Amino acid sequence: MPHFSIDFGMINADNVEQLKKINQACFPVTYNASFYEDMAKKPDENLCKFAYWNGFAVGAICTRVEPNPDRPGRHRIYIMTLGVLAAYRNYGIGSKLVASVLDHFESQKDGSLYT
């Protein structure tokens, strides 16, 4: 299996249509316009991002931080969408997307991510 060098990039109003195309290619459901508007306005670019290979968006992850009802005062990551285009699957891109979000989440445990 070849090694894919992946870069990450933020989702914003200028490129949210790319997210829509990736989701349409990866999922059998259609997300409404408000989902994409919300993703473009996410205040923390590390929770929703693209995976780029050679300058092309080949995958994306969209997450949110929510209270953990089983552990009051604690938070957890909820993965809303995680998709990689079919031609780029099995190269670890999805794992890299998840790891990048989890690394950010762990680094912000005592910071402003939860306020």
Salt bridges, closest charged atoms under 4 A:
ASP44 OD2 - HIS104 NE2 2.71
GLU66 OE1 - ARG64 NE 3.18
GLU66 OE2 - ARG76 NE 3.00
GLU106 OE1 - LYS109 NZ 3.06
